[in-house]
Amino acid sequence: MTMQTASALPTLIKPSPSTLAKATGGAAIAAVAILTLFVLPAEYGIDPTGVGTALGLNGMVAGEAAETAPAPAPEAAAPSDIAIPTKATIAKSAAWRQDEMTITLAPHSGQEVKAHMVKGDSFIFQWKSTGGPAKAEMHGEKTGATDGSFTDYWKELELTGGQGGFTAPFDGTHGWYFRNKGETPITVTVKTVGFYKDLFLPKGE
């Protein structure tokens, strides 16, 4: 009986050209799909199919850009509109003084209370009326004015008191005009402290 021994070498199967072409084409299609669906949205933010947006891949590019973006340079400080005090605006030539003056106003009468001041002089003030409110007006007249002209600062028809600070905008007299518009007498007391020549009563009505 004759025995036949099988060959130890495997048989080499060669794929046909059509099989190779199909495999190569499939790999190419898969590569293009991966590039289009995943790589372009994730790496470059290009998403022609919309799949990258749906999967949140576009946000990866935005996040990386936000992390690597340089910090903005600090903005230059805006110039301040506040005037810085200097010796010219702080030092005063007038002597420091304080005054208190009380006037009585009959019904429907008025009286001014003024201070002689040069430009830049200043004072703080407080006034109060008792017996009723007063019409109060603060104004000033320039030195040498002969036509009765004045500069009005503010006025109120009915007040029982006021306080604040004032700086003379020009040489002249500055202060208040008080008028009693009621039917009974009232008194007005004015207190001032600061830098000015004097506190006086011009001729009343």
Stockholm file with secondary structure:
# STOCKHOLM 1.0

chainA/1-205         MTMQTASALPTLIKPSPSTLAKATGGAAIAAVAILTLFVLPAEYGIDPTGVGTALGLNGMVAGEAAETAPAPAPEAAAPSDIAIPTKATIAKSAAWRQDEMTITLAPHSGQEVKAHMVKGDSFIFQWKSTGGPAKAEMHGEKTGATDGSFTDYWKELELTGGQGGFTAPFDGTHGWYFRNKGETPITVTVKTVGFYKDLFLPKGE
#=GR chainA/1-205 SS CCCCCCCSSCCCCCCCHHHHHHHHHHHHHHHHHHIIIIIIIIIICCCSSSHHHHHTCHHHHHHHHHHHSCCCCCCCCCCCCSCCCCHHHHCCSSCEEEEEEEEEECTTCEEEEEEEECTTCEEEEEEEEESSCEEEEEEEEETTCCSCCCEEEEEEEEESEEEEEEECSSSEEEEEEEECCSSSCEEEEEEEEEECSEEECCCCC
#=GC SS_cons         CCCCCCCSSCCCCCCCHHHHHHHHHHHHHHHHHHIIIIIIIIIICCCSSSHHHHHTCHHHHHHHHHHHSCCCCCCCCCCCCSCCCCHHHHCCSSCEEEEEEEEEECTTCEEEEEEEECTTCEEEEEEEEESSCEEEEEEEEETTCCSCCCEEEEEEEEESEEEEEEECSSSEEEEEEEECCSSSCEEEEEEEEEECSEEECCCCC
//
